[in-house]
Amino acid sequence: MNVFDAKPITIVTGHYGCGKTSLSLNFAIQEHFETIIDLDVVNPFFRSSDYINMLTKNGIKVISPYFANTNLDVPFIPSDVRTSVIFDKKVLIDAGGDDQGSTAVGTVSKDIISRGYNMFYVVNFMRPQTLNIEDAEEIMREIEAASHLKITHIINNTNLKHDTDEDVFRKGLKLSEDLSEKTGLPLLFSVYSEEKEYIIKNVFSNLYKINSYVLTPWEIV
């Protein structure tokens, strides 16, 4: 069975800058989710709710905290978050990897556990906070503690954007495999974009291709 269909709820989490919101957008569209809940309440640039038009055109319902784009310390979690978690057939949650974002998920953790879930930890070993497996595991455990949920799978999204080369892919895969072995969690797959397909061809397996929906502020013209 497709892992995205195995449980009613799929949660995507990871440290700031790991690429989880881009992945969430791709998962929502490619895997035909009914609902996406944006609980990444801190980062103002990479928020799934910014792409509401694209998502709704694909038949996906978008739910986001009312104060998502403010600097409030404590986000207001809409009641329809819990309603969707309880009743919607196939729900994707884009969760923040910091304490605040993970705590937001924790507010509905009992309902998530009751429905059944998979929680994917996205890691980019080229980010300053996750350059080694020790730091990556520490962040993983912080997310689990704040969310009151357990991570079920690891996703390798190691990249340097346009500067990604084969060495970057190989390093990310090796560290992700080491993290998987250390934690006992399965490595679900490694992520690549179409523009990098020529690098990974005949070199890597167990891959997931994504479209580049999310642009950094300096890429927007």
C-alpha positions in Angstrom: 0.0 0.0 0.0 1.1 3.5 -0.8 2.4 5.0 2.5 0.3 8.1 1.8 -2.9 6.0 1.9 -1.9 3.8 4.9 -3.2 6.2 7.5 -5.8 8.9 7.5 -3.4 11.6 8.6 0.1 12.4 7.3 2.3 14.9 9.1 5.3 16.6 7.5 7.8 18.1 9.9 11.5 19.1 10.0 13.8 22.0 10.9 13.5 25.4 9.4 14.7 25.4 5.8 14.6 21.7 5.3 12.1 22.0 2.4 9.1 20.5 4.2 6.6 23.1 2.8 7.7 22.4 -0.7 7.3 18.7 -0.1 3.9 19.3 1.5 2.7 21.1 -1.6 3.9 18.3 -3.8 2.4 15.5 -1.6 -0.9 17.3 -1.4 -1.2 17.5 -5.2 0.5 14.3 -6.3 -1.0 12.1 -3.6 -4.5 13.5 -3.9 -5.0 14.7 -0.3 -8.5 15.9 0.6 -7.2 18.5 3.1 -4.0 20.3 4.0 -3.6 21.9 7.4 -0.9 24.5 7.6 0.4 24.6 11.2 3.8 26.0 10.3 3.0 29.1 12.2 6.4 30.8 12.3 8.0 31.0 8.9 6.4 33.9 6.9 7.9 33.0 3.5 7.3 29.3 3.0 3.7 28.7 4.1 1.4 26.3 2.3 -1.6 28.7 2.8 0.2 31.2 0.5 -0.5 28.7 -2.3 -4.2 28.4 -1.5 -5.3 29.1 -5.1 -3.1 26.4 -6.6 -4.3 23.9 -3.9 -8.0 24.7 -4.2 -7.8 24.4 -8.0 -6.6 20.9 -7.4 -9.6 20.2 -5.1 -7.7 20.4 -1.9 -9.2 22.2 1.2 -6.7 24.5 3.0 -6.9 25.3 6.7 -4.5 27.7 8.3 -4.3 29.6 11.7 -6.0 32.9 11.5 -2.9 34.7 12.8 -0.4 32.8 10.7 1.2 35.9 9.2 1.6 37.9 12.4 4.2 37.9 15.1 1.9 36.7 17.9 3.7 34.4 20.3 0.8 32.0 20.5 -1.1 31.1 17.3 -4.9 30.7 17.4 -5.8 27.2 16.2 -9.1 27.3 14.3 -11.8 24.8 15.4 -11.9 23.5 11.9 -8.4 22.0 12.4 -9.8 19.6 14.9 -12.9 18.9 12.8 -10.8 18.0 9.7 -8.4 15.9 11.8 -11.4 13.9 13.1 -13.6 13.6 10.1 -11.7 14.2 6.8 -10.7 11.1 4.9 -7.1 12.0 3.9 -5.4 14.9 5.8 -1.9 16.3 5.3 -0.5 18.5 8.1 2.4 20.9 7.3 3.9 21.2 10.8 6.6 23.6 12.0 9.9 22.0 13.2 10.4 24.6 15.9 8.8 24.4 19.4 5.9 26.7 18.5 5.0 24.9 15.3 5.3 21.4 17.0 3.3 22.6 19.9 0.5 23.7 17.5 0.3 20.1 16.3 0.3 18.9 19.9 -3.0 20.7 20.5 -4.7 18.0 18.4 -2.3 15.2 19.1 -4.9 13.0 20.9 -7.3 13.2 17.9 -4.4 12.5 15.5 -3.4 9.4 17.5 -7.0 8.3 17.6 -7.4 8.5 13.8 -4.0 7.0 13.0 -1.1 8.8 11.4 2.3 8.8 9.8 4.8 11.5 10.7 7.6 12.2 8.2 10.8 13.9 9.4 12.4 15.9 6.5 16.1 16.4 6.9 18.5 18.5 4.8 22.1 17.7 5.9 23.3 20.9 4.1 21.5 23.2 6.6 23.6 24.7 9.5 21.4 23.1 12.2 21.5 19.6 10.7 25.0 19.0 9.4 25.4 15.7 11.2 23.1 12.9 12.5 23.5 13.9 16.2 22.0 17.4 15.5 19.4 15.9 13.3 18.3 13.4 15.9 18.3 16.1 18.6 15.9 18.2 16.6 13.8 15.1 15.9 13.4 14.4 19.6 12.5 18.0 20.3 9.7 17.8 17.7 8.4 14.6 19.2 8.4 16.1 22.7 6.6 19.3 21.6 4.1 17.6 19.4 3.3 14.6 21.7 3.7 12.4 18.6 6.3 10.0 17.3 8.1 10.3 14.0 7.5 7.2 11.8 9.7 7.8 8.7 12.7 9.9 7.6 12.8 11.7 4.3 16.1 12.8 2.8 15.8 16.2 1.2 19.5 17.1 1.3 20.2 19.8 -1.3 21.9 23.1 -2.0 19.2 24.4 -4.4 20.8 25.1 -7.8 24.3 24.2 -6.5 23.3 20.6 -5.7 25.6 18.1 -7.3 26.2 14.3 -7.1 28.5 14.7 -4.0 25.7 16.5 -2.2 23.3 13.8 -3.1 25.7 11.1 -2.0 26.5 12.8 1.3 22.8 13.4 2.1 21.9 9.8 1.4 24.7 8.4 3.5 23.9 10.6 6.5 20.2 9.8 6.1 20.9 6.1 6.1 23.1 6.5 9.2 20.3 8.5 10.9 17.8 5.7 10.0 20.1 3.1 11.4 20.7 5.0 14.6 17.0 5.8 15.3 15.5 2.6 13.9 13.2 4.6 11.7 12.8 3.7 8.0 14.2 6.0 5.3 11.1 6.5 3.2 12.9 8.0 0.1 15.2 10.7 -1.1 13.8 13.8 -2.9 14.9 15.3 -6.2 13.7 17.9 -8.6 13.3 17.4 -12.3 16.2 19.8 -13.1 18.5 17.5 -11.1 17.4 14.2 -12.7 20.5 14.0 -14.8 22.6 13.8 -11.7 20.8 11.0 -9.9 20.1 8.9 -13.0 21.4 5.4 -12.6 23.0 6.3 -9.3 20.2 6.4 -6.7 17.1 4.4 -6.0 14.0 4.9 -3.8 13.4 8.4 -5.1 10.5 10.9 -5.1 10.4 13.6 -7.8 9.0 17.0 -6.9 8.1 20.2 -8.7 9.6 23.5 -7.5 6.5 25.3 -6.3 8.1 27.3 -3.5 10.5 30.1 -4.4 12.8 31.9 -2.0 12.2 35.7 -1.8 15.3 36.4 -3.9 14.1 34.1 -6.7 10.8 36.0 -7.1 11.0 38.5 -10.0 
